[in-house]
Amino acid sequence: MVILRKDYADDLQEEGKSAGKIDVFQRKIELVGELDEIQKTRLLEIADKCPVHKTLITETKITTQLI
């Protein structure tokens, strides 16, 4: 399950301006079956290598072009 919320980012606040908001994604992963701690850790490492996860944790640039 993934939950998306907007949080105020105090570190983005400038003098005289209201605090900016950032997107916060919360992942909840349920592992079913008998897994040892090594297997659980490895599955979480794999989840962090997902292309969508990698895209969301890096700075993103969007360009728009009329054609």
C-alpha positions, 0 to 999 in steps of 0.5 A: 500500500502507498499513501501520498500526503502533502507535508509542510517543509519547514526547511523550504520556508523563506523569510516572509513566505509561507512554508512550502509543501513536499510530497511524502510517500509512505510505503507499507509492504506486507510479506506473507510466508515464513521468511527469515530476517535475511530474506526480509532485508533482501526483499526491502533492498529489492523494493528500493531498486524499483524504477518507480522508487528511483524516479521518485527519490531523485530530482525530476525535470519535466519538459513540455513541448507543443508539437 
